[in-house]
Amino acid sequence: QVQFVESGGGLVQAGGSLRLSCAASVSTFSLSGFGWYRQAPGQQRELVASISWKDVIIYDDSVKGRFTISRDNAKKTVYLQMKGLKPEDTAVYYCNFNRSPSPAWGQGAQVTVSS
C-alpha cells in the first residue's frame, strides 16, 4: 500500500531555508519518479519539482534556482531543499508520484514564509 509521509516544514523569514523530507512506502521506489507539490490557501495543488527514476529533474519556473529535489533510494526518501524562500512559497507541500499521483496523499508539510 502506497504511503507518503512528509516532514520538515516550519515558519521561516523571507530569504531563509528549509529542507523537506518525504518517506515513501513504495515497493518499486528505485524505479519510480516522484514530485513535490504545493497547495496555497484557495489555490489548486501544483507540481513544483520532479525527479524521475533516472534522476531527470524538472523545476517549475517559480522555484528554479532556489529549490533542489533529490532522492535516496536506499532510504526510500525524497528531499526538497528550499533556499531563498519568499512569502509566495507559503503553502502545504506534498510528495507523490510525478506521473499519475496516487490518491493516497500524505498529510503534507506546512511551510510559512514571513515577510
RODRENKOL-728821 format. One record per residue (C-alpha): x, y, z; residue number from 1. Coordinates in nm, 2 decimals, padded with zeros to 4 digits. Layout:
BEGIN
       xx       yy       zz   zadren
        X        Y        Z      NUM
...
This chain:
BEGIN
       xx       yy       zz   zadren
    00.00    00.00    00.00        1
    00.14    00.34   -00.11        2
    00.20    00.59    00.17        3
    00.38    00.92    00.18        4
    00.49    01.09    00.50        5
    00.62    01.45    00.47        6
    00.82    01.63    00.73        7
    01.05    01.93    00.78        8
    00.81    02.22    00.74        9
    00.80    02.53    00.96       10
    00.79    02.90    00.98       11
    01.09    03.10    00.84       12
    01.16    03.45    00.74       13
    01.19    03.56    00.38       14
    01.53    03.46    00.25       15
    01.55    03.16    00.48       16
    01.59    02.79    00.41       17
    01.41    02.47    00.49       18
    01.46    02.10    00.39       19
    01.16    01.88    00.34       20
    01.17    01.50    00.36       21
    00.93    01.25    00.22       22
    00.94    00.89    00.34       23
    00.77    00.69    00.07       24
    00.63    00.34    00.13       25
    00.66    00.23   -00.23       26
    00.78   -00.12   -00.32       27
    00.92    00.00   -00.65       28
    01.08    00.31   -00.52       29
    01.40    00.30   -00.72       30
    01.20    00.26   -01.04       31
    00.96    00.53   -00.97       32
    00.95    00.91   -01.03       33
    00.84    01.15   -00.76       34
    00.74    01.51   -00.74       35
    00.69    01.78   -00.48       36
    00.36    01.95   -00.50       37
    00.23    02.25   -00.31       38
   -00.11    02.40   -00.24       39
   -00.15    02.75   -00.11       40
   -00.48    02.86    00.05       41
   -00.75    02.90   -00.21       42
   -00.53    02.77   -00.48       43
   -00.50    02.44   -00.68       44
   -00.23    02.20   -00.60       45
    00.07    02.25   -00.83       46
    00.38    02.05   -00.91       47
    00.70    02.24   -00.83       48
    00.97    01.99   -00.87       49
    01.01    01.63   -01.01       50
    01.27    01.37   -01.03       51
    01.25    01.06   -01.25       52
    01.39    00.72   -01.17       53
    01.68    00.81   -01.39       54
    01.73    01.13   -01.19       55
    01.60    01.36   -01.46       56
    01.49    01.67   -01.27       57
    01.24    01.94   -01.37       58
    01.15    02.25   -01.18       59
    00.87    02.50   -01.22       60
    00.99    02.84   -01.32       61
    00.87    02.98   -00.98       62
    01.13    02.78   -00.79       63
    01.41    02.73   -01.04       64
    01.75    02.82   -00.89       65
    01.61    02.82   -00.54       66
    01.48    02.47   -00.48       67
    01.67    02.14   -00.52       68
    01.50    01.80   -00.53       69
    01.69    01.48   -00.46       70
    01.63    01.12   -00.37       71
    01.79    00.84   -00.16       72
    01.68    00.51   -00.29       73
    01.83    00.32    00.00       74
    01.62    00.52    00.24       75
    01.32    00.54    00.01       76
    01.32    00.91    00.08       77
    01.27    01.22   -00.14       78
    01.40    01.56   -00.03       79
    01.33    01.92   -00.12       80
    01.60    02.17   -00.02       81
    01.45    02.52   -00.03       82
    01.66    02.83   -00.02       83
    01.58    03.20   -00.07       84
    01.23    03.14    00.04       85
    00.97    03.40   -00.04       86
    00.63    03.47    00.11       87
    00.46    03.34   -00.20       88
    00.62    03.00   -00.13       89
    00.38    02.97    00.17       90
    00.18    02.65    00.12       91
    00.13    02.29    00.23       92
    00.39    02.08    00.05       93
    00.32    01.72   -00.05       94
    00.52    01.45   -00.23       95
    00.37    01.19   -00.46       96
    00.45    01.02   -00.79       97
    00.54    01.27   -01.06       98
    00.31    01.10   -01.31       99
   -00.04    00.97   -01.21      100
   -00.02    01.08   -00.85      101
   -00.16    00.83   -00.60      102
   -00.50    00.93   -00.45      103
   -00.33    00.85   -00.11      104
   -00.18    01.19   -00.04      105
    00.01    01.24    00.28      106
   -00.07    01.50    00.54      107
    00.18    01.74    00.39      108
    00.43    01.98    00.54      109
    00.32    02.33    00.62      110
    00.57    02.59    00.50      111
    00.51    02.95    00.61      112
    00.74    03.23    00.50      113
    00.70    03.57    00.67      114
    00.80    03.89    00.51      115
